[in-house]
Amino acid sequence: MEASIRIDLDKCEGCGDCVPVCPFDAIEIVDEKARINEGCNLCSACEAVCKSGAITIEVGVTREVSGEKDAYQGVWVFAEQRDSHVLGVAYELASEGRKLADALGTELSVVCFGEAVKDAKHLMAYGADKVYLCESPLFAHPKDDVYARELVKLINVHRPEILLAGATSLGRSLMPRVAAILKTGLTADCTGLEIDQENRLLLQTRPAFGGNIMATIICPQKRPQMATVRPRAFKRAEPNPGRKGEILLVDLEKEAITSQTKLLNFVQDLTQKVKLEDADIIVSGGRGLGKAENFQLIEELAEVLGAAVGASRPVVEEGWMPYSHQVGQTGKTVSPKLYIACGISGSVQHLAGMQTSEVIVAINIDPDAPIFDVATYGIVGDLFEVVPALTAQLKKTRD
């Protein structure tokens, strides 16, 4: 696909609305008309705000499709495992993948690499028609170079039209390798997936430009269409234990499997008593805490609730909490039953990571803080008074 931007000078009114929205400073007003320089990245932000319709982005197909698209059928999900157990994000993707497969009238298949994977059969209860199970001691620990080569072999044989994976540390390193080998597109960190049934296209939506806009991306010319999805971006469906499917054991050429890396040790993050991804309740602290020592207030409230401890990006950048606790666009996406935000103003980046929580409680001294726009319940007050009082009351209730 090639694209170009065009300004109809007869329509352009020189209003200047397009200038401030350009994230690349590629637009200026010259002689009362908009001019675009070589800095333009064709993001279409200017086209969206142009009231006169003077700005248009023209897209044209300039190359042939690689292979016959009709030869690619089926939706695939890559199921990541750890310690022989399938991770929760795989069930979330299977639930969403089932919807996509139904919209296309095709099968949903799941691919899992591991050693003695114990719960692969559970994937069928979440919508999988087939589970391609690749088991070997060589797959006991994730190695993205080995996984990539073997996954590409399977794709070349079975030709799925869509491939989804979790935007985990493994998914973010594995899927770009696979996409590069297959010479197809990849959209990272998606928060929305839909099907354009007329063209059999996967509509992949993700935050862009710091979360200020949502971009919907398509891959019309190559297959498979690939996307990584943030954990907790989609709800896990209710399992159907009676649902039938089949597990297909993949015969591997084990002697041909080699890796350029060697795992020396796996170190668990001991700072997380409860993992953010699995938590039903999360208590998060922000810059309003003032200093690292005050995070003890958050930890005490979390302990009473049996909750995980989260943090905003400024807190992590200041070194008050490890990155593994960061919630937001550049951290983890969470969707607990209860999210308590203490001293967090609510930037768009943070909201992108927690606004799907079932109940949000915001505690902030600023009544105009953006966090109150998404909060179920808001407490305008000094967190140094509110949080200890809440903790004390909860302790009394528990005792």
C-alpha positions in Angstrom: 0.0 0.0 0.0 1.2 3.5 -0.8 -0.4 6.7 0.5 -0.1 10.4 -0.1 -1.6 13.5 1.4 -3.2 16.2 -0.6 -4.4 19.8 0.2 -7.1 21.3 -2.0 -6.0 25.0 -1.9 -9.4 26.1 -3.3 -11.1 24.5 -0.3 -8.5 25.4 2.3 -9.7 28.4 4.5 -6.4 28.9 6.3 -8.1 28.4 9.7 -5.1 26.7 11.2 -7.0 24.0 13.0 -4.7 21.4 11.5 -1.5 22.9 12.8 -1.7 22.1 16.6 -3.0 18.6 16.1 0.0 17.5 14.0 2.3 15.4 16.2 5.2 15.9 13.8 5.0 19.7 13.4 4.7 19.1 9.7 2.0 21.7 8.9 2.3 25.5 8.7 0.1 28.3 7.3 1.7 30.1 4.4 -0.2 32.9 2.6 -3.3 31.9 4.4 -3.1 28.3 3.2 -2.0 25.1 4.9 1.3 23.7 3.7 2.7 20.2 4.6 6.4 19.5 4.7 8.5 16.4 4.6 7.9 15.7 8.3 4.4 14.3 7.5 3.9 10.7 8.6 0.4 10.4 7.1 -1.2 9.9 10.5 -4.5 11.5 9.3 -4.9 13.7 12.4 -5.1 16.8 10.3 -7.7 15.2 7.9 -9.9 14.5 10.9 -10.1 18.1 12.0 -10.3 19.8 8.6 -13.8 21.2 8.6 -13.6 22.3 4.9 -12.5 18.9 3.7 -9.5 20.4 2.0 -7.1 17.7 3.4 -7.3 14.1 2.1 -5.1 11.1 2.4 -5.2 9.0 -0.8 -4.4 5.3 -0.5 -3.6 3.2 -3.5 -2.6 -0.5 -3.9 0.7 -0.6 -5.7 1.7 -4.2 -5.2 0.2 -7.7 -5.6 -1.0 -9.8 -2.8 1.6 -12.4 -1.7 -0.1 -15.6 -2.4 -3.8 -16.3 -2.7 -5.7 -14.8 0.3 -8.4 -17.4 -0.1 -5.9 -20.1 0.7 -5.6 -18.7 4.3 -8.4 -19.8 6.6 -8.9 -19.9 10.3 -8.1 -17.9 13.4 -5.1 -18.9 15.5 -4.2 -18.0 19.1 -0.7 -18.5 20.5 -1.1 -19.8 24.1 1.8 -18.9 26.3 2.6 -21.3 29.2 4.7 -21.0 32.3 5.7 -24.0 34.5 3.5 -26.2 32.3 0.4 -24.1 32.9 -1.3 -22.0 30.3 -1.3 -18.3 31.2 -4.6 -16.4 31.7 -4.1 -14.2 28.6 -4.5 -17.3 26.4 -8.0 -17.9 27.7 -8.9 -14.2 27.1 -7.6 -14.5 23.5 -9.4 -17.8 23.0 -12.6 -16.1 24.1 -12.1 -13.2 21.8 -10.8 -15.4 19.0 -14.0 -17.4 19.2 -16.0 -14.3 18.3 -13.7 -13.5 15.4 -13.9 -17.0 14.1 -17.7 -17.0 14.3 -17.8 -13.7 12.4 -15.7 -15.3 9.6 -17.5 -18.7 9.7 -14.2 -20.5 10.4 -12.4 -22.5 13.0 -10.5 -21.3 16.0 -7.2 -23.1 16.7 -4.7 -22.6 19.6 -1.0 -23.3 19.4 1.0 -24.1 22.6 4.7 -24.9 23.1 5.8 -26.4 26.3 6.7 -29.5 28.3 3.9 -31.7 29.8 1.4 -28.9 29.5 -1.3 -29.8 32.0 -4.3 -27.7 31.0 -4.2 -27.4 27.2 -7.6 -29.3 27.1 -9.2 -26.4 29.0 -8.7 -24.2 26.0 -11.5 -26.0 24.2 -14.0 -24.9 26.9 -13.2 -21.3 25.9 -13.9 -21.8 22.2 -10.9 -23.6 20.6 -11.8 -26.2 17.9 -8.3 -27.5 17.7 -5.2 -27.3 20.0 -1.8 -27.8 18.3 0.3 -29.0 21.2 4.1 -28.9 20.6 5.7 -30.7 23.6 9.4 -31.1 24.2 11.9 -30.5 27.1 13.3 -27.9 24.7 10.1 -25.9 25.1 10.0 -26.0 28.9 11.2 -22.4 29.1 10.3 -19.8 26.5 12.9 -19.1 23.9 11.6 -16.7 21.3 14.1 -17.8 18.5 13.1 -21.4 18.8 9.4 -20.7 19.2 9.5 -18.4 16.1 11.0 -21.0 13.8 8.6 -23.7 14.9 5.6 -21.4 14.8 6.5 -20.3 11.2 6.7 -23.9 10.1 3.2 -24.6 11.4 1.8 -21.4 9.8 3.3 -22.3 6.4 1.6 -25.7 6.6 -1.8 -24.7 7.9 -2.1 -21.1 6.7 -4.3 -19.3 9.2 -5.6 -15.9 8.1 -5.4 -14.4 11.6 -2.8 -14.9 14.4 -3.2 -13.4 17.9 -0.8 -13.4 20.8 -0.6 -11.8 24.2 1.4 -8.6 24.5 3.5 -10.1 27.2 7.3 -9.9 27.3 7.5 -13.1 25.3 4.7 -12.1 22.9 6.4 -8.7 22.2 9.6 -10.4 21.3 8.2 -13.5 19.5 5.6 -12.0 17.2 7.9 -9.5 15.5 10.2 -12.3 14.6 7.4 -14.3 13.2 6.0 -11.4 11.2 9.5 -10.5 9.8 10.1 -14.1 8.6 6.6 -14.3 7.0 6.9 -10.7 5.7 3.5 -9.8 7.0 2.1 -7.0 9.2 1.9 -6.9 13.0 -0.1 -4.5 15.2 1.1 -4.4 18.7 -0.8 -3.8 22.0 -4.3 -3.9 20.6 -7.2 -3.0 22.8 -10.0 -3.8 20.2 -10.5 -6.4 17.5 -13.3 -6.6 15.0 -14.0 -8.2 11.6 -14.8 -6.5 8.4 -16.8 -9.4 7.0 -17.1 -8.0 3.5 -13.3 -8.0 3.0 -12.4 -10.6 5.7 -10.1 -8.1 7.3 -9.1 -7.9 10.9 -9.7 -4.4 12.3 -7.0 -3.9 14.9 -7.5 -0.9 17.2 -4.7 0.4 19.5 -3.9 3.7 21.3 -1.5 6.0 19.4 0.3 9.2 20.1 0.4 8.8 23.8 -3.1 7.5 24.0 -4.6 10.7 22.6 -6.1 8.9 19.6 -7.2 5.4 18.8 -5.9 4.0 15.5 -7.6 1.2 13.6 -5.1 -0.7 11.5 -5.6 -3.2 8.7 -3.4 -5.6 6.8 -5.1 -6.0 3.4 -2.2 -7.4 1.4 -0.5 -10.0 3.5 -1.5 -13.1 5.5 -1.7 -14.0 8.3 -3.0 -10.8 9.8 -1.1 -10.6 13.2 -1.8 -8.7 16.4 -0.7 -8.8 20.0 -3.3 -8.0 22.6 -2.7 -6.6 26.1 -3.5 -9.0 29.0 -6.9 -8.1 30.5 -7.9 -6.0 27.4 -10.7 -8.6 26.8 -12.9 -10.4 29.3 -12.5 -14.1 29.6 -15.7 -15.9 28.6 -17.6 -18.3 30.9 -16.1 -21.7 30.1 -18.3 -24.5 28.6 -16.9 -27.7 30.0 -19.0 -29.8 27.6 -17.6 -28.2 24.5 -15.7 -30.6 22.2 -12.5 -30.1 20.3 -9.4 -32.0 19.5 -5.8 -31.9 20.7 -3.3 -32.4 17.9 0.2 -33.5 19.0 2.7 -31.9 16.6 5.5 -34.2 15.5 8.7 -32.2 15.9 12.2 -32.7 14.4 13.8 -32.4 17.8 17.3 -32.9 16.6 16.9 -29.8 14.3 15.8 -27.5 17.2 18.6 -25.3 18.4 18.7 -22.0 20.2 21.1 -19.1 20.2 20.2 -18.3 23.9 20.6 -20.3 27.1 18.4 -19.7 30.1 20.6 -19.6 33.2 18.0 -18.9 35.8 14.4 -17.6 36.2 14.1 -15.0 39.0 10.6 -14.4 40.4 9.7 -10.9 41.3 9.3 -11.1 45.1 8.0 -7.6 45.4 4.7 -8.7 44.1 2.7 -10.6 46.8 -0.2 -10.6 44.5 0.3 -10.4 40.7 -1.4 -7.4 39.0 -2.6 -9.6 36.1 -4.4 -12.0 38.4 -5.6 -9.6 41.1 -9.3 -9.1 41.8 -8.5 -6.0 43.8 -5.7 -3.4 43.1 -4.6 -0.5 45.2 -2.5 2.0 43.2 -0.5 5.0 44.3 0.6 8.0 42.3 2.7 11.1 42.6 0.3 12.5 45.2 2.1 10.3 47.8 5.0 12.8 47.7 7.9 10.4 48.4 8.7 6.7 48.3 8.3 6.2 52.1 4.7 7.1 51.9 3.9 4.1 49.7 3.6 2.2 52.9 0.1 3.6 53.2 -0.8 1.9 49.9 0.8 -1.4 50.9 -1.0 -1.4 54.3 -4.4 -0.9 52.6 -3.6 -3.6 50.0 -2.6 -6.0 52.7 -5.9 -5.6 54.5 -7.9 -6.1 51.2 -5.7 -9.0 50.0 -5.0 -6.8 47.0 -2.1 -6.2 44.6 -0.1 -3.0 44.7 0.0 -0.9 41.5 1.7 2.4 40.6 1.5 5.2 38.1 4.3 5.8 35.6 5.8 8.9 37.5 6.1 6.8 40.6 8.0 4.1 38.8 10.2 6.7 37.0 11.1 8.2 40.4 12.2 4.8 41.5 9.6 4.5 44.3 8.3 1.2 42.9 9.6 -1.4 40.4 8.4 -1.4 36.8 6.5 -4.6 37.4 3.9 -2.6 39.4 3.3 0.0 36.7 -0.3 0.3 35.4 -0.9 2.2 32.2 -0.2 2.3 28.5 3.5 1.7 29.0 2.9 -0.7 31.9 0.3 -3.3 32.5 -3.3 -3.3 31.5 -5.5 -4.5 34.3 -9.2 -5.2 34.8 -9.9 -6.1 38.4 -13.2 -6.2 40.2 -12.0 -3.2 42.3 -9.4 -0.6 41.5 -8.5 2.0 44.1 -6.5 5.0 42.8 -4.7 7.0 45.5 -3.1 10.3 44.5 -3.3 9.5 40.8 -4.4 12.4 38.6 -5.5 10.2 35.8 -3.5 10.9 32.7 -4.8 9.3 29.5 -1.8 6.9 29.6 -2.8 5.6 33.0 -6.5 5.4 32.2 -5.7 3.2 29.2 -4.4 0.6 31.5 -7.2 0.4 34.1 -10.5 2.0 32.9 -12.1 -1.4 32.2 -12.0 -2.2 35.9 -15.5 -3.1 37.2 -15.5 -0.6 40.1 -13.0 2.3 40.3 -12.6 4.3 43.5 -10.5 7.5 43.2 -9.0 9.4 46.1 -7.6 12.8 45.2 -7.4 16.2 46.7 -8.0 17.9 43.3 -11.7 17.8 42.5 -10.9 18.5 38.8 -8.5 15.5 38.5 -9.3 13.5 35.3 -9.4 10.3 37.3 -12.9 11.3 38.6 -14.2 11.1 35.0 -13.9 7.3 35.0 -14.4 6.7 38.7 -17.4 4.8 40.0 -16.9 6.5 43.4 -14.8 9.6 44.0 -13.4 10.8 47.3 -12.2 14.4 47.2 -9.8 14.6 50.1 -6.3 14.3 51.5 -5.1 10.7 50.9 -2.9 11.0 54.0 -6.2 11.2 56.0 -8.5 9.1 53.8 -6.3 6.1 53.2 -5.3 5.5 56.9 -8.9 5.9 58.0 -10.1 3.5 55.3 -7.4 1.0 56.4 -8.3 1.3 60.0 -12.0 0.8 59.4 -11.4 -2.3 57.2 -9.2 -3.8 59.9 -12.0 -3.4 62.4 -14.4 -5.0 60.0 -12.0 -7.9 59.4 -11.3 -8.4 63.1 
